[in-house]
């Protein structure tokens, strides 16, 4: 079998790729790996389990809870909450592991399982490999060590999780948000109730869209992957700006008062300057990825701030931050990690801190985001190709070399396989948008012919 874990947990079409049986088996395996210093040494291990509103999350949650309890783990079921809320509660409650059921920005038929270790931290590759190996070992015949009687886990609903998480968010803010009018697009997802509550408690006047999840409409034409509705709502209501989340609310993108998009790079730039001013930007460094716009790096260098780049994926940003003690990092897609207050990207926290900066400075979001100028960047997703051959195709290597010679020092090329979908991403930056489009289009055609 291929590796189950991608860059962000295990994902697939719910009830086809991601079945109840797989969810149950992985949960038992995770209990044995992540709680082995707890349950299996006489201590009752505890797990926090949350989900986004997808309909499939209901049966998958039941399977995960059953698997954990059958392995002797007590389960605190927190219901529909954002991924960062589950991570936070895993740490705050001293749980041995956390489980989030979500496929983030993916369409409704998909779902996923993401595990957190003690403290609410994402799993290292080694731990994921151990969980997968343990699951596969027992799937092919080795019996589980099953507790009986009083040894089985107990299951309870932890309804205090909502308020505990919102209180945490409010406690992080450096100042109140009175005087701001903000439109919130919740993607009919996991933050549909948490985010409006947090912004309202912080003093902002809010207008919400995409905040009526019914299990089927998550990410459907709204949220951080579809900003059209938010742009229109900001202009219609004369709001100061808008905030958009994805399905599990670990991302935050924004729209300024004119309806112009403010992406993750710009948000990072604004927060980097705010944190430096407050003495919180450790090592005077912010962590980005190879997908970060070149304009972000140039803007930070002009401000005397160092940019460290990692591979694509917030897990790699986080690894670099933890290894070197950096305080701020993130991705153009809106994953922003403020390590002093969160163990993972937190879209609601990011939006609140962005709003706090607007309120504190009296400047518009457009003015603040203007600290950096985005170079034209074209991204083409090429589906239905063998993404495993991106780095080994000689034909593709020649095409990339030719493109890089054409762009020279004023642009760059990046090809990478998606970690969560069966496609290859072609990214081209250039000083001129038409050149970027032309080069990206040619490379996408080569990817289709070479890897199709």
C-alpha positions as CSV (number, residue, x, y, z in Angstrom):
1,X,0.0,0.0,0.0
2,X,1.1,3.6,-0.6
3,X,1.8,5.9,2.3
4,X,-1.5,6.9,3.9
5,X,-0.3,10.2,5.5
6,X,0.1,13.2,3.2
7,X,1.4,16.6,4.1
8,X,-1.7,17.2,6.3
9,X,-2.9,13.9,7.7
10,X,-4.9,11.3,5.9
11,X,-7.4,12.5,3.3
12,X,-9.7,11.1,0.7
13,X,-13.3,10.8,-0.4
14,X,-15.2,9.9,2.7
15,X,-16.7,6.4,2.7
16,X,-14.7,5.5,-0.4
17,X,-11.0,6.2,0.3
18,X,-11.5,7.2,4.0
19,X,-13.8,4.6,5.4
20,X,-15.1,4.0,8.9
21,X,-12.9,0.9,9.1
22,X,-9.8,2.9,8.2
23,X,-10.7,5.7,10.7
24,X,-11.2,3.1,13.4
25,X,-8.0,1.2,12.7
26,X,-5.9,4.4,12.5
27,X,-7.3,5.6,15.7
28,X,-6.4,2.4,17.6
29,X,-2.9,2.5,16.0
30,X,-2.6,6.2,17.1
31,X,-3.6,5.3,20.6
32,X,-0.9,2.6,20.8
33,X,1.8,5.0,19.4
34,X,0.8,8.4,20.9
35,X,-0.6,7.2,24.3
36,X,1.9,4.4,24.9
37,X,3.4,6.3,27.8
38,X,-0.1,6.7,29.2
39,X,-2.7,4.0,28.9
40,X,-0.2,1.2,28.5
41,X,1.7,2.0,31.7
42,X,-1.3,2.1,33.9
43,X,-2.3,5.7,33.4
44,X,-5.6,6.5,31.7
45,X,-4.8,8.3,28.5
46,X,-7.1,11.0,27.2
47,X,-7.9,12.2,23.7
48,X,-9.6,15.3,22.4
49,X,-11.7,14.7,19.3
50,X,-13.2,17.4,17.1
51,X,-14.5,17.8,13.6
52,X,-15.6,20.3,10.9
53,X,-19.3,20.3,9.9
54,X,-19.1,17.8,7.0
55,X,-21.9,15.2,7.0
56,X,-19.3,12.5,6.8
57,X,-17.7,13.8,9.9
58,X,-20.5,12.3,11.9
59,X,-19.9,8.7,11.1
60,X,-16.1,9.2,11.0
61,X,-16.2,10.8,14.5
62,X,-18.1,7.7,15.7
63,X,-15.5,5.4,14.3
64,X,-12.6,7.4,15.7
65,X,-14.2,7.6,19.2
66,X,-14.9,3.8,19.0
67,X,-11.3,3.1,18.1
68,X,-9.8,5.2,20.8
69,X,-12.1,4.0,23.5
70,X,-11.6,0.3,22.5
71,X,-7.8,1.0,23.0
72,X,-8.4,2.2,26.6
73,X,-8.3,5.9,25.9
74,X,-10.8,8.3,27.5
75,X,-12.3,10.6,24.9
76,X,-13.4,14.2,25.2
77,X,-15.6,15.0,22.3
78,X,-15.6,18.7,21.6
79,X,-17.8,18.7,18.5
80,X,-17.5,21.2,15.6
81,X,-14.5,23.4,16.3
82,X,-11.6,24.6,14.2
83,X,-8.4,22.5,13.8
84,X,-6.4,25.0,15.9
85,X,-9.0,24.8,18.6
86,X,-8.5,21.0,18.9
87,X,-4.8,21.5,18.9
88,X,-5.1,24.2,21.7
89,X,-7.5,22.1,23.8
90,X,-5.2,19.0,23.4
91,X,-2.5,21.0,25.1
92,X,-4.6,23.1,27.5
93,X,-6.3,20.0,28.9
94,X,-3.2,17.9,29.1
95,X,-4.5,15.3,26.7
96,X,-2.2,12.6,25.4
97,X,-3.4,13.1,21.8
98,X,-5.9,15.0,19.7
99,X,-7.8,14.1,16.6
100,X,-9.3,16.5,14.1
101,X,-11.7,15.3,11.3
102,X,-11.5,17.6,8.4
103,X,-10.4,18.0,4.8
104,X,-9.7,21.7,5.2
105,X,-10.3,23.6,2.0
106,X,-11.2,20.4,0.0
107,X,-14.7,20.0,-1.4
108,X,-17.5,18.5,0.8
109,X,-17.2,14.8,-0.3
110,X,-13.6,14.6,1.0
111,X,-12.7,14.3,4.6
112,X,-9.5,13.7,6.6
113,X,-8.0,12.6,9.9
114,X,-5.3,14.7,11.5
115,X,-3.6,13.6,14.8
116,X,-1.9,15.8,17.4
117,X,0.6,14.7,19.9
118,X,0.8,15.8,23.6
119,X,0.8,19.6,23.8
120,X,-1.3,19.9,20.6
121,X,1.7,19.5,18.3
122,X,1.6,18.2,14.7
123,X,3.2,14.8,14.3
124,X,6.7,14.3,13.0
125,X,7.1,12.0,10.0
126,X,8.6,9.4,12.2
127,X,5.4,9.3,14.4
128,X,3.1,9.1,11.3
129,X,5.2,6.3,10.0
130,X,4.9,4.4,13.3
131,X,1.1,4.9,13.3
132,X,0.9,3.7,9.7
133,X,3.1,0.7,10.4
134,X,1.2,-0.3,13.5
135,X,-2.1,0.0,11.6
136,X,-0.8,-2.1,8.7
137,X,0.6,-4.7,11.0
138,X,-2.7,-5.3,12.7
139,X,-4.7,-4.9,9.5
140,X,-2.9,-7.9,8.1
141,X,-3.5,-10.2,11.0
142,X,-1.6,-9.4,14.2
143,X,-4.2,-9.0,17.1
144,X,-4.6,-5.8,19.1
145,X,-4.0,-5.7,22.8
146,X,-7.6,-5.0,23.8
147,X,-8.5,-3.9,27.3
148,X,-11.7,-5.3,28.8
149,X,-14.0,-4.4,31.7
150,X,-13.0,-1.1,33.5
151,X,-10.0,-0.9,31.1
152,X,-12.0,0.4,28.2
153,X,-12.1,4.1,27.5
154,X,-15.0,6.3,28.5
155,X,-16.5,8.9,26.2
156,X,-17.9,12.3,27.3
157,X,-18.8,15.6,25.6
158,X,-16.6,18.5,26.5
159,X,-19.0,21.4,25.9
160,X,-16.7,23.9,27.6
161,X,-14.3,23.7,24.7
162,X,-15.9,26.5,22.7
163,X,-15.7,29.1,25.5
164,X,-12.3,28.0,26.6
165,X,-10.9,28.5,23.1
166,X,-12.6,31.9,22.5
167,X,-11.3,33.1,25.9
168,X,-7.8,32.1,24.8
169,X,-8.1,34.1,21.6
170,X,-9.4,37.2,23.3
171,X,-6.6,36.9,25.9
172,X,-3.9,37.1,23.1
173,X,-5.1,40.4,21.7
174,X,-2.9,43.5,22.5
175,X,-5.9,45.9,22.1
176,X,-9.6,46.0,21.5
177,X,-11.3,46.2,18.1
178,X,-14.0,48.9,18.8
179,X,-14.6,51.1,15.8
180,X,-14.0,48.4,13.2
181,X,-16.6,47.0,10.9
182,X,-15.5,43.6,9.6
183,X,-17.1,41.0,7.3
184,X,-16.3,37.4,8.2
185,X,-16.6,34.6,5.6
186,X,-16.6,31.3,7.6
187,X,-16.8,29.0,4.5
188,X,-19.8,27.2,6.2
189,X,-17.0,25.5,8.2
190,X,-15.6,24.8,11.6
191,X,-15.3,28.5,12.6
192,X,-18.9,29.4,11.7
193,X,-19.7,30.2,15.4
194,X,-16.3,30.6,17.0
195,X,-14.9,33.3,14.8
196,X,-18.0,35.7,14.9
197,X,-18.1,35.2,18.7
198,X,-14.4,36.1,19.1
199,X,-14.6,39.2,17.0
200,X,-17.8,40.4,18.6
201,X,-16.4,39.8,22.2
202,X,-13.3,41.8,21.1
203,X,-15.5,44.8,20.2
204,X,-15.7,44.7,16.4
205,X,-19.0,45.3,14.5
206,X,-19.3,42.1,12.4
207,X,-21.2,41.0,9.3
208,X,-21.1,37.3,8.7
209,X,-21.4,35.3,5.5
210,X,-20.9,31.6,5.0
211,X,-21.8,31.0,8.6
212,X,-24.7,28.6,8.2
213,X,-23.2,25.1,7.9
214,X,-25.6,22.3,7.0
215,X,-23.0,19.5,6.5
216,X,-23.1,19.8,2.7
217,X,-22.2,23.4,1.9
218,X,-18.7,23.6,3.4
219,X,-16.3,25.6,1.1
220,X,-19.1,25.8,-1.5
221,X,-18.3,29.0,-3.4
222,X,-17.2,30.8,-0.3
223,X,-14.3,31.0,2.2
224,X,-10.6,31.5,1.6
225,X,-10.6,29.6,-1.7
226,X,-13.5,31.6,-3.2
227,X,-13.2,35.3,-2.2
228,X,-15.7,36.8,-4.6
229,X,-18.6,36.9,-2.1
230,X,-16.4,38.4,0.6
231,X,-15.1,41.1,-1.8
232,X,-18.7,42.0,-2.7
233,X,-19.9,42.0,0.9
234,X,-17.1,44.3,2.1
235,X,-17.9,46.9,-0.6
236,X,-21.6,46.6,-0.1
237,X,-21.5,47.1,3.6
238,X,-18.7,49.8,3.6
239,X,-16.7,47.6,5.9
240,X,-13.1,48.3,6.9
241,X,-12.0,44.9,5.6
242,X,-13.0,41.3,5.4
243,X,-11.6,38.0,6.8
244,X,-12.0,34.6,5.1
245,X,-11.3,31.2,6.6
246,X,-11.2,27.7,5.0
247,X,-13.2,24.7,6.1
248,X,-11.2,23.9,9.3
249,X,-10.2,27.6,9.9
250,X,-6.4,27.1,10.1
251,X,-6.1,29.7,7.3
252,X,-6.8,33.4,7.0
253,X,-7.0,35.5,3.9
254,X,-8.2,39.1,3.9
255,X,-9.9,41.7,1.7
256,X,-9.2,45.4,2.2
257,X,-11.9,48.1,2.1
258,X,-11.8,48.4,-1.7
259,X,-12.3,44.7,-2.2
260,X,-8.7,43.9,-3.0
261,X,-7.3,40.6,-1.8
262,X,-4.6,40.6,1.0
263,X,-2.9,37.3,0.8
264,X,-0.9,35.3,3.4
265,X,2.4,36.9,2.4
266,X,1.0,40.4,3.0
267,X,-0.6,39.3,6.3
268,X,2.8,37.9,7.4
269,X,4.5,41.2,6.5
270,X,2.0,43.2,8.5
271,X,2.3,41.0,11.5
272,X,6.1,40.8,11.3
273,X,6.4,44.6,11.6
274,X,3.8,44.6,14.5
275,X,5.7,41.9,16.3
276,X,9.1,43.5,15.8
277,X,7.6,46.8,17.2
278,X,6.4,44.9,20.3
279,X,9.7,43.1,20.7
280,X,8.2,39.7,19.9
281,X,9.9,38.9,16.6
282,X,12.6,36.6,17.9
283,X,15.9,36.6,15.9
284,X,14.3,39.3,13.8
285,X,13.2,36.5,11.5
286,X,10.0,35.4,9.8
287,X,9.6,31.9,8.2
288,X,8.0,31.5,4.7
289,X,8.1,28.8,2.1
290,X,9.5,28.5,-1.4
291,X,6.0,29.6,-2.6
292,X,6.3,32.9,-0.8
293,X,6.1,35.8,-3.3
294,X,9.5,37.3,-4.1
295,X,8.0,40.7,-3.2
296,X,7.6,39.5,0.4
297,X,11.2,38.6,0.7
298,X,12.3,42.0,-0.8
299,X,10.0,43.9,1.5
300,X,11.2,42.2,4.6
301,X,14.8,42.7,3.6
302,X,14.1,46.4,3.1
303,X,12.8,46.5,6.7
304,X,15.9,44.6,8.0
305,X,14.0,41.4,8.7
306,X,15.4,38.1,7.7
307,X,13.3,35.6,5.7
308,X,13.9,31.8,6.1
309,X,12.3,29.6,3.5
310,X,11.1,26.0,3.8
311,X,9.3,23.5,1.7
312,X,5.6,24.0,1.0
313,X,3.4,23.0,3.9
314,X,2.8,24.6,7.3
315,X,4.3,21.6,9.0
316,X,7.6,22.4,7.5
317,X,7.3,26.1,8.5
318,X,6.5,24.9,12.0
319,X,9.4,22.5,12.1
320,X,11.8,25.4,11.2
321,X,10.2,27.7,13.8
322,X,10.5,25.1,16.6
323,X,14.0,24.1,15.7
324,X,15.4,27.7,15.7
325,X,13.1,29.4,18.1
326,X,11.4,31.7,15.6
327,X,8.1,33.3,16.6
328,X,6.3,33.9,13.2
329,X,5.9,32.0,10.0
330,X,3.4,31.1,7.4
331,X,2.4,30.5,3.8
332,X,0.9,32.6,1.0
333,X,-2.2,30.5,1.2
334,X,-3.0,32.0,4.6
335,X,-1.6,29.5,7.1
336,X,0.0,31.8,9.7
337,X,1.7,30.4,12.8
338,X,2.2,32.6,15.8
339,X,4.2,30.2,17.9
340,X,3.8,32.0,21.3
341,X,0.1,31.5,21.1
342,X,-0.6,28.5,18.9
343,X,0.9,25.2,17.9
344,X,-0.5,25.3,14.4
345,X,-1.9,27.8,11.9
346,X,-4.9,29.6,13.4
347,X,-7.1,31.5,11.0
348,X,-9.2,33.2,13.7
349,X,-6.2,34.2,15.8
350,X,-4.5,35.6,12.6
351,X,-7.6,37.6,11.7
352,X,-7.9,39.0,15.2
353,X,-4.3,40.1,15.3
354,X,-4.6,41.7,11.9
355,X,-7.6,43.6,13.0
356,X,-5.8,44.6,16.2
357,X,-3.0,46.1,14.1
358,X,-5.5,48.1,12.0
359,X,-7.2,49.4,15.2
360,X,-3.9,50.2,16.9
361,X,-2.4,52.1,14.0
362,X,-5.5,53.8,12.7
363,X,-4.3,52.9,9.2
364,X,-6.4,51.0,6.7
365,X,-5.6,47.4,5.8
366,X,-4.6,48.6,2.3
367,X,-2.0,51.0,3.8
368,X,-0.6,48.3,6.1
369,X,-0.5,45.6,3.3
370,X,1.2,48.1,1.0
371,X,4.5,47.4,2.8
372,X,5.1,44.8,0.1
373,X,4.4,44.7,-3.6
374,X,3.6,41.4,-5.0
375,X,5.4,40.4,-8.1
376,X,3.2,38.8,-10.8
377,X,2.8,35.1,-9.9
378,X,1.0,32.6,-12.0
379,X,0.0,29.2,-10.6
380,X,-1.4,26.4,-12.8
381,X,-2.6,23.1,-11.3
382,X,-2.0,20.2,-13.7
383,X,-4.2,17.2,-12.8
384,X,-4.1,13.6,-13.7
385,X,-0.4,13.2,-14.0
386,X,2.2,11.1,-12.3
387,X,3.3,13.6,-9.7
388,X,6.0,11.2,-8.3
389,X,8.1,11.8,-11.5
390,X,8.4,15.6,-11.1
391,X,12.0,15.4,-10.0
392,X,13.1,12.6,-12.3
393,X,11.7,13.5,-15.7
394,X,14.6,14.6,-18.1
395,X,12.1,16.3,-20.5
396,X,10.7,18.4,-17.6
397,X,14.2,19.3,-16.3
398,X,15.2,20.7,-19.7
399,X,12.0,22.7,-19.9
400,X,12.5,24.2,-16.5
401,X,16.1,25.1,-17.3
402,X,15.0,26.9,-20.4
403,X,12.4,28.8,-18.5
404,X,14.8,29.9,-15.8
405,X,17.3,31.1,-18.5
406,X,14.5,33.2,-20.0
407,X,13.4,34.7,-16.7
408,X,16.9,35.5,-15.5
409,X,17.2,37.2,-12.1
410,X,13.8,38.9,-12.4
411,X,11.7,35.7,-11.9
412,X,11.7,32.1,-10.9
413,X,10.1,28.8,-11.5
414,X,8.8,26.2,-9.1
415,X,7.2,22.8,-9.8
416,X,6.0,20.7,-7.0
417,X,3.6,17.7,-6.5
418,X,0.6,18.5,-4.3
419,X,0.7,16.8,-1.0
420,X,-3.0,16.4,-0.7
421,X,-4.3,16.1,-4.3
422,X,-3.3,14.1,-7.5
423,X,-1.8,17.0,-9.4
424,X,1.4,19.0,-10.0
425,X,1.5,22.7,-9.3
426,X,3.4,24.9,-11.8
427,X,4.4,28.4,-10.4
428,X,6.1,31.1,-12.3
429,X,7.0,34.6,-11.1
430,X,8.2,37.3,-13.4
431,X,8.4,41.1,-13.5
432,X,5.8,41.0,-16.3
433,X,2.5,39.2,-15.8
434,X,2.2,38.2,-19.5
435,X,5.7,36.7,-19.5
436,X,4.7,34.8,-16.3
437,X,1.6,33.4,-18.0
438,X,3.4,32.4,-21.1
439,X,6.1,30.6,-19.3
440,X,3.7,28.9,-16.9
441,X,1.5,27.8,-19.8
442,X,4.4,26.2,-21.7
443,X,5.6,24.4,-18.6
444,X,2.1,23.1,-17.8
445,X,1.9,21.7,-21.3
446,X,5.3,19.9,-20.8
447,X,4.1,18.5,-17.4
448,X,1.0,17.1,-19.2
449,X,3.1,15.5,-22.0
450,X,6.0,14.3,-19.8
451,X,4.0,13.0,-16.8
452,X,0.6,12.2,-18.3
